[in-house]
Amino acid sequence: MAADPMRTVSGGVVLPADVAPGAVGSVRVELRDVSQQDAPSLLLAAVDLDAVALAPGARIPFELRAPAAGVGRSLSLRVQVDARSQPGVRHAYLSTQSFPVPPAGDVGGLEVGLTRI
């Protein structure tokens, strides 16, 4: 029986303090290969979480299955949250810095902070 070529990447998305209490939103966590300078990153895996209860400073756990990348590849997480605090009021939050992920093996305990955009 062949080994599973997929691995688990998990952690938490940490919301900033300016999230409206009682907001609900959608969360998208992406694992991207950012190895190529001056080229678009490549999407390796993603997970979408819908109708998530949001709160200031809350941590939203995530887990995704991803392929291992080759030696020397640079991987990073990208997260976007679209929040609704009341009808017609929307806010977006985005990861605005690099959150490196090792290219192979299961990885846990990753923490991704967000910024309101």
C-alpha positions in Angstrom: 0.0 0.0 0.0 1.5 3.4 -1.0 1.9 6.2 1.5 -0.6 9.0 1.4 1.0 11.8 -0.6 -1.2 14.4 1.2 -0.4 16.1 4.5 -2.3 18.1 7.1 -1.7 21.8 7.7 -3.6 23.2 10.7 -3.7 26.1 13.0 -5.8 29.1 13.8 -6.9 32.4 12.3 -6.6 35.2 14.9 -9.1 38.0 14.4 -8.1 41.6 15.2 -9.7 43.6 18.1 -11.8 45.7 15.7 -14.2 42.9 14.6 -17.7 43.8 15.5 -19.1 41.6 18.3 -21.8 39.3 16.9 -20.4 39.4 13.3 -20.8 36.4 11.1 -18.5 35.7 8.1 -16.9 33.4 5.7 -13.2 32.4 6.1 -10.9 31.2 3.3 -7.5 29.7 4.2 -5.2 29.1 1.3 -1.8 27.4 1.1 0.2 28.9 -1.7 3.6 28.2 -3.3 5.3 31.6 -3.4 8.7 30.4 -4.7 8.7 32.3 -8.0 9.8 35.9 -7.7 7.8 38.3 -9.9 5.2 35.5 -10.8 1.8 34.8 -9.4 1.7 32.4 -6.5 0.3 28.9 -7.1 -2.7 27.7 -5.1 -1.9 24.3 -3.6 -4.8 23.8 -1.2 -7.7 25.7 0.3 -10.5 25.4 2.9 -13.6 27.5 3.1 -15.5 28.0 6.3 -19.0 29.5 6.0 -21.3 31.2 8.6 -18.5 31.4 11.2 -19.3 33.4 14.4 -16.7 36.2 14.7 -15.6 38.1 17.8 -12.8 40.6 18.6 -9.6 38.6 19.2 -11.2 35.2 18.5 -9.2 32.3 17.1 -10.8 30.3 14.3 -9.3 26.8 13.9 -8.6 25.5 10.4 -7.3 22.3 8.9 -6.5 21.5 5.3 -5.1 18.6 3.3 -2.3 19.6 1.0 0.3 18.0 -1.3 3.9 18.0 -0.2 6.0 20.5 -2.2 9.5 19.9 -3.4 12.7 20.7 -1.5 13.5 24.4 -1.7 9.9 25.5 -2.3 8.6 28.4 -0.3 5.0 28.0 0.9 2.9 30.6 2.7 -0.7 30.8 4.1 -3.1 33.5 2.8 -6.3 34.1 4.7 -9.3 36.3 3.9 -12.4 36.9 6.1 -15.5 38.6 4.8 -17.6 39.7 7.8 -21.2 41.0 8.2 -22.0 42.7 11.5 -25.5 43.8 10.5 -27.6 43.9 7.2 -25.7 46.0 4.6 -22.5 46.4 6.8 -19.5 44.3 5.5 -15.9 44.3 6.5 -12.9 42.4 5.0 -9.9 41.1 6.9 -6.7 39.8 5.2 -3.4 38.3 6.1 -0.9 41.0 5.1 2.4 39.4 5.9 4.0 36.1 5.1 3.1 33.1 7.2 5.7 30.4 6.1 4.8 26.7 6.0 7.4 23.9 5.7 7.3 22.3 2.2 6.7 18.7 3.6 5.2 16.8 6.5 2.3 17.5 8.7 2.3 21.0 10.3 0.2 22.1 13.2 0.0 25.1 15.5 0.2 27.8 12.8 -1.3 31.1 13.8 -2.3 33.7 11.2 -3.1 37.2 12.2 -5.4 39.5 10.1 -5.7 43.1 9.3 -8.9 45.0 8.4 -8.7 46.3 4.8 
